[in-house]
């Protein structure tokens, strides 16, 4: 699953990855938030608050 791979690349630990929902254990740093947004755009994901859909 692409979402799981992107989270792993950022070193994030996830509890839940389902269609339309991701729950991670950590609080994102500003750099992780920025990188997650970039990766989401590159993979054609849409980001809404703390969810990738």
Backbone as CSV, one residue per row, in Angstrom:
resi,resn,N_x,N_y,N_z,CA_x,CA_y,CA_z,C_x,C_y,C_z
1,UNK,0.852,-1.172,0.000,0.000,0.000,0.000,0.897,1.233,0.000
2,UNK,0.652,2.157,-0.893,1.504,3.332,-1.053,1.553,4.207,0.191
3,UNK,0.441,4.357,0.866,0.397,5.218,2.045,1.339,4.680,3.119
4,UNK,1.299,3.387,3.364,2.175,2.779,4.366,3.637,2.988,4.000
5,UNK,3.977,2.833,2.737,5.356,3.012,2.297,5.820,4.445,2.505
6,UNK,4.967,5.408,2.211,5.330,6.811,2.406,5.526,7.129,3.883
7,UNK,4.688,6.583,4.738,4.839,6.796,6.179,6.137,6.171,6.685
8,UNK,6.453,4.980,6.193,7.694,4.313,6.588,8.910,5.120,6.151
9,UNK,8.866,5.692,4.951,9.976,6.504,4.453,10.248,7.682,5.380
10,UNK,9.204,8.214,5.992,9.350,9.345,6.903,9.649,8.908,8.328
11,UNK,9.727,7.603,8.547,10.032,7.093,9.877,8.869,7.211,10.843
12,UNK,7.644,7.249,10.308,6.456,7.374,11.145,5.881,5.996,11.451
13,UNK,5.389,5.842,12.662,4.770,4.583,13.089,3.266,4.770,13.070
14,UNK,2.590,3.907,12.353,1.145,4.052,12.219,0.409,2.972,12.994
15,UNK,-0.764,3.348,13.466,-1.638,2.433,14.182,-2.667,1.875,13.213
16,UNK,-3.153,2.742,12.340,-4.247,2.401,11.449,-4.013,3.018,10.087
17,UNK,-4.161,2.233,9.036,-4.145,2.745,7.670,-5.304,2.069,6.948
18,UNK,-6.323,2.852,6.696,-7.492,2.373,5.958,-7.793,3.365,4.865
19,UNK,-8.656,2.999,3.966,-9.044,3.908,2.899,-9.605,5.186,3.509
20,UNK,-8.920,6.284,3.264,-9.389,7.573,3.749,-8.970,7.935,5.152
21,UNK,-8.178,7.085,5.807,-7.816,7.378,7.190,-6.457,6.795,7.541
22,UNK,-5.649,7.631,8.215,-4.352,7.206,8.725,-4.233,7.727,10.140
23,UNK,-3.865,6.844,11.050,-3.623,7.258,12.426,-2.177,6.921,12.765
24,UNK,-1.404,7.962,13.114,-0.003,7.744,13.444,0.217,7.973,14.935
25,UNK,1.302,7.399,15.442,1.600,7.465,16.866,2.262,8.779,17.257
26,UNK,3.102,9.322,16.366,3.869,10.510,16.678,3.089,11.790,16.382
27,UNK,3.568,12.874,16.983,3.137,14.206,16.583,4.104,14.640,15.497
28,UNK,3.570,15.080,14.360,4.432,15.448,13.246,5.195,16.729,13.525
29,UNK,6.476,16.715,13.174,7.273,17.929,13.227,6.902,18.780,12.007
30,UNK,7.251,20.056,12.015,6.969,20.881,10.829,7.605,20.304,9.561
31,UNK,8.819,19.759,9.676,9.483,19.179,8.504,8.756,17.921,8.026
32,UNK,8.304,17.072,8.944,7.555,15.874,8.549,6.235,16.258,7.892
33,UNK,5.577,17.270,8.424,4.327,17.736,7.830,4.560,18.224,6.411
34,UNK,5.614,19.006,6.234,5.957,19.515,4.898,6.248,18.365,3.944
35,UNK,7.068,17.411,4.375,7.432,16.289,3.511,6.224,15.413,3.198
36,UNK,5.351,15.224,4.159,4.144,14.433,3.938,3.256,15.100,2.896
37,UNK,3.147,16.418,2.956,2.365,17.162,1.959,2.968,17.000,0.571
38,UNK,4.293,17.125,0.470,4.975,16.971,-0.819,4.750,15.564,-1.360
39,UNK,4.959,14.545,-0.516,4.765,13.161,-0.951,3.325,12.896,-1.362
40,UNK,2.389,13.490,-0.656,0.976,13.304,-0.989,0.676,13.859,-2.371
41,UNK,1.196,15.033,-2.659,0.976,15.641,-3.977,1.626,14.795,-5.064
42,UNK,2.852,14.349,-4.823,3.560,13.542,-5.815,2.854,12.225,-6.101
43,UNK,2.132,11.708,-5.112,1.417,10.436,-5.276,-0.073,10.623,-5.547
44,UNK,-0.462,11.860,-5.834,-1.860,12.185,-6.140,-2.817,11.889,-5.000
45,UNK,-2.336,11.989,-3.747,-3.211,11.866,-2.590,-3.740,13.252,-2.264
46,UNK,-4.861,13.303,-1.598,-5.394,14.555,-1.098,-5.209,14.551,0.410
47,UNK,-4.794,15.669,0.966,-4.547,15.745,2.406,-5.597,16.644,3.046
48,UNK,-6.192,16.154,4.114,-7.166,16.928,4.862,-6.816,16.799,6.342
49,UNK,-6.373,17.871,6.973,-5.893,17.898,8.352,-4.897,16.761,8.558
50,UNK,-5.206,15.795,9.411,-4.285,14.692,9.674,-4.620,13.441,8.878
51,UNK,-5.470,13.577,7.871,-5.867,12.404,7.089,-5.358,12.500,5.673
52,UNK,-4.921,11.394,5.123,-4.608,11.286,3.711,-5.696,10.471,3.061
53,UNK,-6.247,11.006,2.014,-7.282,10.239,1.315,-6.978,10.200,-0.159
